[in-house]
Amino acid sequence: MSVVFSDAEGNQNWLFTKGAVERVISSCPKIQIGDQVTDLTDEIEQEILRNMEALARLGLRVLAFASKQDIGPVDGHENLDRNLYEKDLIFRGLIGLYDPPRPESAPSVQMFHRAGVSVHMLTGDHPETARAIALEVGILPTRMNEIAADIAKTMVMAAHDFDKLTDDEIDQLPRLPLVVARCAPQTKVRMIEALHRRERFVAMTGDGVNDSPSLKRADVGIAMGQAGSDVAKEASDIVLSDDNFASILNAVEEGRRMFDNIQKFVLHVLAQNVMWIIMITSGLPDMGLGFEIAAPDIMERPPQNLKQGVFTPELLFDMLAYGLWTAALCMGSFLVVMFGFGDGQFGENCNADYSAACDTVFRARATCFASLTWQSLFLAWEMVNMRRSFFRMVPGSKRYFTQWMHDVYRNKVLFSAVVFGFVTVFPLNYIPGLNRVVFKHTGLTWEWGVVFIAAILFFIGIEIWKWLKRVYFRRQARKDTGGIADVEARVFGVYYDLGGVDFEKSASSPSSSGEKELREKPSNNGVADNKKADLEA
């Protein structure tokens, strides 16, 4: 960027220019050193570039300054040809600005990694500056210095190197670069297309006019509401009103919560496929499940498979297990009353009218109906978390024996729906006419004992099934992660492996401390400015 100042006393016009070091230095045949102006030789240019890289490694945005005296008359400042003025300049010096990432960026990136979301950084900054910022927010591993140079080069690339690659060469890369510096708009679009070719779902954040093509090309474009341009907002799908990167994390969590609750709703409905149960007993609890908060571990799960949708293998197996277990208990209740303690006589014409001969079958029907109703209601509470035990839905809770009471009462809508469904069983059993004429059953006495036992067995069966699921998914997680508990080692383990780094080594290695010290230097120097890290997921 250049500005023109007029010296009224000297009747001269001055040009002052600032910009990227590589761009400015190419327009400067001269340099001012002290009070003298001398030729800018190749040796001096290399020294300038070394100083620039030293500042950039500290995480500073480096700008070059140049000027030109007596540029002649300037008629108006609109539509000037920059090529006529930004040449034959005198190089003045460098300045380093520390533009710290927003405080929420690093924790948000870490949470994205825990949630199985890969974060890439595409920026216009110098590669060394981009590298330092990416280290600071956790897009790059803390032990970056231990990784072999050829592997590290693929993790942080300049746009001119990335743009030289053909699509086939990009697709042959083991991993796409985590950081691309000096990006042009087309570079960001190519990165998104490369992710699409790898069947990735891409969300892109941006605020400038040059971000609009990539925002449009991404599956979800996210623009900044305060600092974003109108063009970027128009091209995006979501606009962040607070310009807060953590808001994207909140959106992901809310989306997963909604997906989770839809699965609970579908599972609860399909596992209890009886008309009265669906319309009355299950309908209200199903609506209550929609108000459930996010599960404690929802941001530690991998992203959902878009090809599977709601009907994941887990949901289908759950539906089969819960449906069969409920059917077995209801049938067992019926058989116990009908043949275990009853006379086994079905009577005559019992589907049309009640008679003394139909009493046994009517009681067996009522027992089966009450068992099915209660099990459907209790299943709604079990669906609050599809894997964790009903009695320990909050991990780490110190309420060892009463946590389930808090979980049951926390969702008032679900609690009220279950209580309402529980109470409706009694009038349906005992109101004359309604029981024998409409529902074809009669009031229960000792049969309530069968209903209670069936309900207890139902809880035991569901808890055993959930336990088996937890064992399976824990083993699957260990298989997928190689038993590595550290998030950074899991996320960057491939790079550590390719780069010859022992990623099981303690993170407090000398190189890690060195990186941390390096990143803290800018703040110790007191150089500050406001910056929002240009992060893209």
C-alpha positions as CSV (number, residue, x, y, z in Angstrom):
1,M,0.0,0.0,0.0
2,S,1.3,3.4,-0.9
3,V,0.4,7.0,0.1
4,V,1.4,10.3,-1.4
5,F,2.2,13.3,0.7
6,S,2.8,16.8,-0.5
7,D,5.5,19.0,0.9
8,A,4.1,22.5,0.6
9,E,7.3,24.3,1.6
10,G,9.5,22.3,-0.7
11,N,6.9,22.0,-3.4
12,Q,7.5,18.2,-3.7
13,N,5.5,15.1,-3.5
14,W,6.7,12.1,-1.5
15,L,5.6,8.4,-1.9
16,F,5.6,6.2,1.2
17,T,5.1,2.4,0.7
18,K,4.5,-0.5,3.0
19,G,3.8,-4.2,2.3
20,A,5.2,-7.7,2.1
21,V,9.0,-7.7,2.2
22,E,9.4,-9.7,-1.0
23,R,7.2,-7.3,-2.9
24,V,8.7,-4.1,-1.6
25,I,12.3,-5.1,-1.8
26,S,11.9,-6.0,-5.5
27,S,11.0,-2.3,-6.2
28,C,14.0,-0.9,-4.3
29,P,17.3,-0.5,-6.0
30,K,18.5,1.7,-3.2
31,I,18.7,1.5,0.6
32,Q,19.2,4.2,3.3
33,I,21.7,3.3,5.9
34,G,22.1,6.0,8.5
35,D,22.3,9.3,6.6
36,Q,23.5,7.8,3.4
37,V,21.7,6.2,0.5
38,T,23.5,3.3,-1.2
39,D,22.9,0.6,-3.6
40,L,20.8,-2.4,-2.4
41,T,23.2,-5.2,-3.3
42,D,22.4,-8.9,-3.3
43,E,24.3,-9.3,-0.1
44,I,22.3,-6.6,1.7
45,E,19.1,-8.1,0.3
46,Q,19.9,-11.5,1.7
47,E,20.7,-9.9,5.1
48,I,17.2,-8.2,5.0
49,L,15.5,-11.5,4.2
50,R,17.4,-13.2,7.0
51,N,16.2,-10.5,9.5
52,M,12.7,-10.9,8.1
53,E,12.7,-14.6,8.7
54,A,14.1,-14.1,12.2
55,L,11.2,-11.8,13.1
56,A,8.7,-14.1,11.4
57,R,9.9,-17.1,13.5
58,L,8.9,-15.1,16.5
59,G,5.3,-15.0,15.3
60,L,5.6,-11.4,14.1
61,R,3.9,-10.1,10.9
62,V,6.8,-8.4,9.1
63,L,6.3,-5.3,6.9
64,A,8.8,-3.5,4.8
65,F,8.9,0.3,4.4
66,A,10.2,2.3,1.4
67,S,9.9,5.8,0.1
68,K,10.5,8.0,-2.9
69,Q,11.2,11.7,-3.0
70,D,10.0,14.1,-5.6
71,I,7.8,11.9,-7.6
72,G,6.5,14.8,-9.7
73,P,3.0,16.2,-9.9
74,V,0.1,14.0,-9.1
75,D,-3.2,15.0,-10.6
76,G,-5.8,13.4,-8.3
77,H,-5.4,10.2,-6.3
78,E,-8.0,8.1,-8.0
79,N,-7.2,5.3,-10.5
80,L,-3.5,5.9,-10.3
81,D,-1.3,3.3,-12.1
82,R,0.8,1.8,-9.3
83,N,3.4,0.6,-11.7
84,L,4.3,4.2,-12.5
85,Y,5.0,5.2,-8.9
86,E,6.0,2.0,-7.0
87,K,9.4,1.7,-8.6
88,D,12.9,3.0,-8.0
89,L,12.1,3.2,-4.2
90,I,14.5,3.6,-1.3
91,F,14.3,0.8,1.2
92,R,13.8,2.2,4.7
93,G,13.5,-0.8,7.0
94,L,11.4,-3.6,8.6
95,I,8.9,-3.6,11.3
96,G,7.5,-6.6,13.2
97,L,3.9,-6.6,14.5
98,Y,2.7,-9.2,17.0
99,D,-0.9,-9.9,16.1
100,P,-1.9,-12.4,18.8
101,P,-4.5,-15.1,18.1
102,R,-7.7,-14.6,20.0
103,P,-7.6,-16.3,23.5
104,E,-10.3,-18.8,22.6
105,S,-8.5,-20.1,19.4
106,A,-6.0,-22.6,21.1
107,P,-8.6,-24.3,23.4
108,S,-11.1,-24.4,20.5
109,V,-8.5,-26.1,18.2
110,Q,-7.7,-28.6,20.9
111,M,-11.4,-29.4,21.3
112,F,-11.8,-29.8,17.6
113,H,-8.9,-32.3,17.6
114,R,-10.6,-34.2,20.5
115,A,-13.8,-34.3,18.4
116,G,-12.0,-35.8,15.4
117,V,-12.0,-32.6,13.3
118,S,-8.9,-31.6,11.4
119,V,-8.0,-27.9,11.4
120,H,-6.0,-26.3,8.6
121,M,-4.7,-22.7,8.5
122,L,-4.7,-20.8,5.2
123,T,-3.2,-17.3,5.6
124,G,-1.6,-14.5,3.7
125,D,1.2,-14.3,6.3
126,H,4.8,-15.3,5.7
127,P,5.4,-19.0,6.2
128,E,7.5,-18.5,9.3
129,T,4.9,-16.3,10.8
130,A,2.1,-18.7,9.9
131,R,4.2,-21.5,11.4
132,A,4.6,-19.7,14.7
133,I,1.0,-18.8,15.0
134,A,-0.1,-22.4,14.1
135,L,2.2,-23.7,16.8
136,E,0.8,-21.2,19.3
137,V,-2.8,-22.3,18.7
138,G,-2.1,-26.0,18.4
139,I,-2.6,-26.5,14.6
140,L,1.0,-27.8,14.5
141,P,2.5,-30.1,17.1
142,T,4.6,-28.6,19.9
143,R,7.5,-30.9,18.9
144,M,7.6,-29.6,15.4
145,N,11.4,-29.2,15.6
146,E,11.9,-33.0,16.1
147,I,10.2,-33.8,12.8
148,A,12.4,-34.5,9.8
149,A,12.8,-31.5,7.5
150,D,11.2,-33.2,4.5
151,I,8.1,-34.1,6.5
152,A,7.9,-30.7,8.1
153,K,8.0,-29.1,4.7
154,T,4.8,-30.9,3.7
155,M,3.1,-29.7,6.9
156,V,3.8,-26.0,6.3
157,M,3.9,-24.9,2.6
158,A,4.0,-21.6,0.8
159,A,1.2,-21.0,-1.6
160,H,3.6,-20.8,-4.6
161,D,4.8,-24.4,-3.8
162,F,1.3,-25.7,-3.3
163,D,0.1,-24.0,-6.5
164,K,2.8,-25.6,-8.5
165,L,1.4,-29.1,-7.8
166,T,-1.1,-30.6,-10.1
167,D,-4.3,-32.1,-8.7
168,D,-2.9,-35.6,-9.1
169,E,0.3,-34.6,-7.2
170,I,-1.8,-33.1,-4.4
171,D,-3.9,-36.3,-4.2
172,Q,-0.7,-38.3,-4.0
173,L,0.4,-36.4,-0.8
174,P,0.1,-38.7,2.2
175,R,-1.4,-35.7,4.1
176,L,-2.5,-32.3,3.0
177,P,-0.5,-29.4,4.5
178,L,-1.8,-28.2,7.8
179,V,-0.6,-24.6,7.1
180,V,-0.4,-22.8,3.7
181,A,1.1,-19.4,3.8
182,R,1.0,-16.4,1.3
183,C,-2.4,-17.7,0.1
184,A,-4.2,-16.3,-2.9
185,P,-8.0,-16.9,-3.3
186,Q,-7.4,-19.7,-5.8
187,T,-5.1,-21.5,-3.4
188,K,-7.9,-21.7,-0.8
189,V,-10.3,-23.1,-3.4
190,R,-7.8,-25.7,-4.5
191,M,-7.3,-26.8,-0.9
192,I,-11.1,-27.2,-0.4
193,E,-11.3,-29.2,-3.7
194,A,-8.5,-31.4,-2.5
195,L,-10.3,-32.1,0.7
196,H,-13.5,-32.9,-1.2
197,R,-11.6,-35.4,-3.4
198,R,-10.6,-37.1,-0.1
199,E,-14.3,-37.2,0.8
200,R,-13.9,-34.7,3.6
201,F,-16.7,-32.5,4.8
202,V,-15.2,-29.0,4.8
203,A,-16.2,-25.9,6.8
204,M,-14.3,-22.7,5.9
205,T,-14.0,-19.4,7.9
206,G,-13.2,-16.1,6.3
207,D,-13.9,-12.4,6.4
208,G,-12.5,-10.7,3.3
209,V,-13.6,-10.3,-0.2
210,N,-10.9,-12.7,-1.4
211,D,-12.4,-15.4,0.9
212,S,-15.7,-15.4,-0.9
213,P,-14.8,-18.0,-3.6
214,S,-13.7,-20.5,-1.0
215,L,-16.6,-19.8,1.3
216,K,-18.9,-20.6,-1.6
217,R,-17.1,-23.8,-2.5
218,A,-17.0,-25.2,1.1
219,D,-19.7,-27.4,2.4
220,V,-20.3,-24.8,5.1
221,G,-19.1,-21.3,4.7
222,I,-18.7,-19.3,7.9
223,A,-18.2,-15.5,7.7
224,M,-17.4,-13.0,10.4
225,G,-20.4,-10.7,11.3
226,Q,-18.4,-7.8,12.7
227,A,-15.2,-7.7,10.7
228,G,-16.4,-9.6,7.7
229,S,-17.1,-7.9,4.3
230,D,-20.6,-7.9,2.8
231,V,-19.4,-10.1,-0.1
232,A,-18.1,-12.7,2.4
233,K,-21.3,-12.7,4.3
234,E,-23.3,-13.1,1.1
235,A,-21.2,-16.1,0.0
236,S,-21.4,-17.9,3.4
237,D,-24.0,-20.2,5.0
238,I,-23.4,-19.0,8.5
239,V,-22.5,-15.6,9.9
240,L,-20.9,-15.3,13.4
241,S,-22.3,-12.3,15.1
242,D,-19.5,-12.3,17.7
243,D,-16.5,-13.1,15.4
244,N,-15.6,-15.8,17.9
245,F,-13.9,-18.9,16.7
246,A,-15.3,-20.8,19.7
247,S,-18.8,-20.2,18.4
248,I,-18.0,-22.7,15.6
249,L,-17.2,-25.2,18.2
250,N,-20.5,-24.5,20.0
251,A,-22.3,-24.9,16.7
252,V,-20.7,-28.3,16.1
253,E,-21.7,-29.4,19.6
254,E,-25.2,-28.3,19.1
255,G,-25.4,-30.1,15.8
256,R,-24.2,-33.3,17.4
257,R,-26.7,-32.9,20.3
258,M,-29.6,-32.5,17.8
259,F,-28.4,-35.5,15.8
260,D,-28.1,-37.5,19.1
261,N,-31.6,-36.6,20.1
262,I,-33.1,-37.4,16.7
263,Q,-31.5,-40.9,17.0
264,K,-33.0,-41.3,20.5
265,F,-36.4,-40.3,19.2
266,V,-36.2,-42.7,16.3
267,L,-34.9,-45.6,18.4
268,H,-37.5,-45.1,21.1
269,V,-40.4,-44.9,18.6
270,L,-39.3,-47.9,16.5
271,A,-38.4,-50.1,19.5
272,Q,-42.0,-49.7,20.8
273,N,-44.1,-50.2,17.7
274,V,-47.6,-50.4,19.1
275,M,-50.3,-47.8,18.2
276,W,-51.2,-46.7,21.7
277,I,-47.6,-46.8,22.9
278,I,-46.5,-44.6,19.9
279,M,-49.3,-42.1,20.1
280,I,-49.7,-41.6,23.8
281,T,-47.1,-43.4,26.0
282,S,-44.0,-42.8,23.7
283,G,-45.1,-39.6,22.0
284,L,-44.7,-37.3,25.0
285,P,-41.3,-38.8,26.2
286,D,-40.1,-38.7,22.6
287,M,-40.7,-34.9,22.6
288,G,-39.0,-34.7,26.0
289,L,-35.9,-36.5,24.5
290,G,-35.6,-33.5,22.1
291,F,-34.9,-31.3,25.1
292,E,-32.0,-33.4,26.3
293,I,-28.7,-31.6,26.8
294,A,-25.5,-32.8,25.0
295,A,-24.0,-36.0,26.3
296,P,-20.8,-35.3,28.3
297,D,-18.6,-37.1,25.8
298,I,-20.3,-35.8,22.6
299,M,-17.3,-33.7,21.6
300,E,-14.9,-36.7,22.1
301,R,-16.6,-38.8,19.4
302,P,-15.5,-38.9,15.8
303,P,-17.7,-37.1,13.2
304,Q,-20.8,-38.9,12.0
305,N,-20.7,-40.9,8.8
306,L,-22.7,-38.9,6.3
307,K,-23.4,-42.0,4.2
308,Q,-25.1,-43.7,7.1
309,G,-27.2,-40.8,8.3
310,V,-29.4,-41.3,11.4
311,F,-29.7,-45.1,10.9
312,T,-26.2,-46.0,12.0
313,P,-25.2,-49.6,12.7
314,E,-25.3,-48.8,16.5
315,L,-28.9,-47.6,16.2
316,L,-30.1,-50.5,14.2
317,F,-28.5,-53.0,16.6
318,D,-30.0,-51.1,19.6
319,M,-33.4,-51.1,18.0
320,L,-33.2,-54.9,17.5
321,A,-31.9,-55.6,21.0
322,Y,-34.4,-53.3,22.8
323,G,-37.3,-54.5,20.6
324,L,-36.6,-58.2,21.1
325,W,-36.0,-57.8,24.9
326,T,-39.2,-55.8,25.3
327,A,-41.1,-58.3,23.3
328,A,-39.7,-61.2,25.2
329,L,-40.6,-59.7,28.6
330,C,-44.1,-58.7,27.5
331,M,-44.7,-62.2,26.1
332,G,-43.2,-63.7,29.2
333,S,-45.6,-61.6,31.4
334,F,-48.5,-62.8,29.3
335,L,-47.5,-66.4,29.5
336,V,-46.8,-66.3,33.3
337,V,-50.3,-64.9,34.0
338,M,-52.1,-67.1,31.4
339,F,-50.4,-70.4,32.0
340,G,-48.1,-70.1,35.0
341,F,-50.8,-68.9,37.5
342,G,-53.9,-69.1,35.3
343,D,-56.0,-71.9,34.0
344,G,-54.7,-71.4,30.4
345,Q,-58.3,-71.0,29.1
346,F,-58.8,-68.4,26.4
347,G,-62.5,-68.5,26.7
348,E,-65.0,-68.0,23.9
349,N,-65.7,-64.8,21.9
350,C,-63.4,-62.8,24.2
351,N,-62.5,-60.3,21.5
352,A,-66.1,-59.2,21.3
353,D,-67.3,-59.3,25.0
354,Y,-66.2,-60.0,28.5
355,S,-67.4,-63.0,30.5
356,A,-66.2,-65.0,33.5
357,A,-64.4,-67.4,31.1
358,C,-62.4,-64.6,29.6
359,D,-61.1,-63.3,33.0
360,T,-57.7,-65.1,32.7
361,V,-57.0,-63.9,29.2
362,F,-58.1,-60.4,30.1
363,R,-55.8,-60.3,33.1
364,A,-52.9,-61.6,30.9
365,R,-53.6,-58.9,28.4
366,A,-53.6,-56.2,31.1
367,T,-50.3,-57.5,32.5
368,C,-48.7,-57.5,29.0
369,F,-50.1,-53.9,28.4
370,A,-48.8,-52.6,31.7
371,S,-45.4,-54.2,31.2
372,L,-45.1,-52.7,27.7
373,T,-46.2,-49.3,28.9
374,W,-43.7,-49.1,31.8
375,Q,-40.9,-50.5,29.8
376,S,-41.5,-48.0,27.0
377,L,-41.4,-45.2,29.6
378,F,-38.2,-46.6,31.3
379,L,-36.6,-46.9,27.9
380,A,-37.0,-43.2,27.4
381,W,-34.9,-42.6,30.5
382,E,-32.3,-45.1,29.3
383,M,-32.2,-43.2,26.0
384,V,-30.9,-40.1,27.7
385,N,-27.4,-41.6,27.1
386,M,-27.2,-44.4,24.5
387,R,-24.1,-45.9,26.0
388,R,-23.6,-44.9,29.6
389,S,-25.4,-46.6,32.4
390,F,-28.7,-45.0,33.6
391,F,-27.1,-44.9,37.1
392,R,-23.8,-43.2,36.0
393,M,-24.7,-40.9,33.1
394,V,-22.3,-38.1,34.4
395,P,-18.7,-39.3,34.4
396,G,-16.7,-38.4,37.4
397,S,-19.8,-37.6,39.5
398,K,-19.3,-38.0,43.3
399,R,-23.1,-38.7,43.7
400,Y,-22.5,-42.4,43.6
401,F,-26.0,-43.4,44.6
402,T,-28.1,-40.4,43.8
403,Q,-26.8,-39.1,40.4
404,W,-29.6,-40.9,38.6
405,M,-32.2,-38.9,40.5
406,H,-30.7,-35.7,39.4
407,D,-30.5,-36.9,35.8
408,V,-34.1,-38.0,35.8
409,Y,-35.4,-34.7,37.2
410,R,-33.1,-32.4,35.2
411,N,-35.2,-32.7,32.0
412,K,-38.5,-31.5,33.3
413,V,-40.4,-32.2,30.1
414,L,-39.2,-35.8,29.9
415,F,-39.8,-36.3,33.6
416,S,-43.4,-35.0,33.4
417,A,-44.0,-37.1,30.3
418,V,-42.8,-40.3,32.0
419,V,-44.8,-39.6,35.1
420,F,-47.9,-38.9,33.1
421,G,-47.5,-42.1,31.1
422,F,-46.9,-44.1,34.3
423,V,-50.1,-42.8,35.9
424,T,-52.3,-43.4,32.8
425,V,-51.8,-47.1,33.2
426,F,-54.1,-47.2,36.3
427,P,-57.3,-45.6,34.9
428,L,-56.9,-47.7,31.7
429,N,-57.0,-50.8,33.9
430,Y,-59.7,-49.9,36.3
431,I,-62.3,-47.5,34.7
432,P,-65.3,-49.7,33.9
433,G,-66.1,-49.8,30.2
434,L,-62.7,-48.3,29.2
435,N,-60.8,-51.4,30.3
436,R,-63.0,-54.3,29.2
437,V,-64.8,-52.6,26.2
438,V,-62.0,-50.5,24.6
439,F,-58.8,-52.2,25.6
440,K,-60.2,-55.7,26.2
441,H,-58.5,-56.2,29.5
442,T,-59.5,-56.0,33.1
443,G,-58.1,-54.6,36.4
444,L,-55.0,-56.2,37.9
445,T,-54.4,-57.4,41.5
446,W,-51.4,-59.8,42.2
447,E,-50.4,-59.4,38.6
448,W,-48.7,-56.1,39.4
449,G,-45.9,-58.2,40.9
450,V,-45.3,-59.7,37.5
451,V,-45.2,-56.2,36.0
452,F,-42.6,-55.0,38.6
453,I,-40.4,-58.0,38.1
454,A,-40.6,-57.5,34.3
455,A,-39.6,-53.9,34.7
456,I,-36.6,-54.8,36.9
457,L,-35.5,-57.5,34.3
458,F,-35.9,-54.8,31.6
459,F,-33.5,-52.5,33.4
460,I,-31.0,-55.3,34.0
461,G,-31.1,-56.4,30.3
462,I,-30.7,-52.8,29.0
463,E,-27.8,-52.2,31.4
464,I,-26.1,-55.4,30.3
465,W,-26.5,-54.4,26.7
466,K,-25.1,-50.9,27.4
467,W,-22.1,-52.5,29.2
468,L,-21.4,-54.7,26.3
469,K,-21.5,-51.7,24.0
470,R,-19.1,-49.8,26.2
471,V,-16.7,-52.7,26.2
472,Y,-16.9,-52.9,22.4
473,F,-16.5,-49.2,21.7
474,R,-13.6,-48.9,24.2
475,R,-11.8,-51.7,22.4
476,Q,-12.7,-50.1,19.0
477,A,-11.3,-46.8,20.3
478,R,-8.1,-48.4,21.4
479,K,-7.8,-50.1,18.0
480,D,-8.4,-46.8,16.1
481,T,-6.0,-44.7,18.3
482,G,-3.4,-47.4,18.9
483,G,-4.0,-47.1,22.6
484,I,-2.6,-43.5,22.6
485,A,-4.4,-41.3,25.2
486,D,-2.6,-38.1,24.4
487,V,-4.7,-36.0,21.9
488,E,-1.7,-34.4,20.3
489,A,0.0,-37.8,19.8
490,R,-3.2,-39.1,18.2
491,V,-3.7,-36.1,15.9
492,F,-0.1,-35.7,14.8
493,G,1.0,-39.3,15.3
494,V,1.2,-39.9,11.5
495,Y,3.6,-36.9,11.1
496,Y,5.7,-38.1,14.1
497,D,5.9,-41.6,12.7
498,L,6.9,-40.3,9.2
499,G,9.3,-37.8,10.8
500,G,11.0,-40.4,13.0
501,V,9.8,-39.0,16.3
502,D,9.0,-41.1,19.3
503,F,5.5,-39.7,20.0
504,E,5.2,-41.6,23.2
505,K,8.1,-39.5,24.6
506,S,7.0,-37.0,27.2
507,A,5.7,-33.7,25.8
508,S,8.0,-31.8,28.1
509,S,11.0,-32.5,25.8
510,P,13.7,-29.8,25.3
511,S,12.4,-29.1,21.8
512,S,8.9,-28.6,23.2
513,S,10.1,-26.2,25.8
514,G,12.1,-24.4,23.1
515,E,9.0,-24.0,21.0
516,K,7.1,-22.6,23.9
517,E,9.8,-20.2,24.8
518,L,10.0,-19.1,21.2
519,R,6.3,-18.4,21.1
520,E,6.4,-16.4,24.3
521,K,9.1,-14.1,23.1
522,P,6.8,-11.7,21.2
523,S,4.7,-11.0,24.3
524,N,7.9,-10.5,26.4
525,N,9.0,-7.9,23.8
526,G,5.8,-6.0,24.4
527,V,5.0,-5.8,20.7
528,A,1.2,-6.2,20.3
529,D,-1.6,-5.7,17.8
530,N,-5.1,-7.1,17.4
531,K,-5.5,-10.2,15.1
532,K,-8.0,-12.9,14.5
533,A,-6.2,-16.1,13.4
534,D,-7.4,-17.1,10.0
535,L,-8.4,-20.7,10.8
536,E,-10.2,-23.1,8.5
537,A,-11.6,-26.5,9.5
